[in-house]
Amino acid sequence: MTTPSDAPVISGRRASWHTAATLLVLLVAAVLAARHWTVIDTGTQELAAADRGWLLVAAAAAALTWGCAALAQQGTVTEPLPAGRLVAAQFAASAANHVLPAGVGAGAVNWRFLTRCGLTPTDTATALALKATASATSRAALITGLSVACPGILHLPHLPAGIPAMLLVSASATIALLSRLLRTRIRDRLQTTLAQVRAVHELPARAAALWGGSLAFATSHALVVYAVTQALDMPLPAARVALAYLAASSAAVLLPTPGGIGSLDAALALALVTAGIPGGAAATVVLGYRLLTVWLPLVPGLLVLALLVRRKVL
């Protein structure tokens, strides 16, 4: 049992831990900024002569992504979440996502936020899985619709005969084996998960927030890319640019890097060239997109992350 005399010691330890976490976050921000300063400086110079109006549109769309992410996250739970802290957590999560690969940073921030809001680990895991599923489904729906609207832009890789069937059989066998080994655990967890998913979709406002936020999140990122192309006087149809971004960001998932740095850059540049933008200009668009969505918000996002940790929101 903790005695009154122990309380100041424990409080001091917690304060020291929060101070150390804050200093670590600031150190990470400084290292990242120094390491990628050339990219930041080059992007700034390339955009210096761009159309300011379109750049403002791009910046507004970039800021909108955090609100869309917060809306989608609220749609995964029936309980109301504190709106201001939720948006701040999404801003911090986007910064953390550029430090750790494959969405680990954002997942960890949102996990901590939801558990701090009183959700159980099972409900938190279900909420995060539901958000990821809605995001992937929304992207697939947008890609399908834009592919129909802009035929000939998206080219699927050709696979040798028999490979799709082999992949399907292998996946089915793996699922069957895992289901057999973990039948009871999977059944119990699935029942709990389905109950939470049903509860969310029985509330029209929550379902609209989940799916509307997921669609708006992907659309906002595509709008950033489109606005940058317009700012740099590269007129292309919005649908072609959006399809290029969605296809590139989906392909970049196959090579998980922090924030998709490197993998998304290369995939997006290639997709823009395929859409009709010259190679050098495509690189400039990617730099502009990264400047607005990564480099400019990175240090403020990490500072917000440290502040949320210090205030025990995370």
Salt bridges, closest charged atoms under 4 A:
ASP265 OD1 - ARG290 NE 2.63
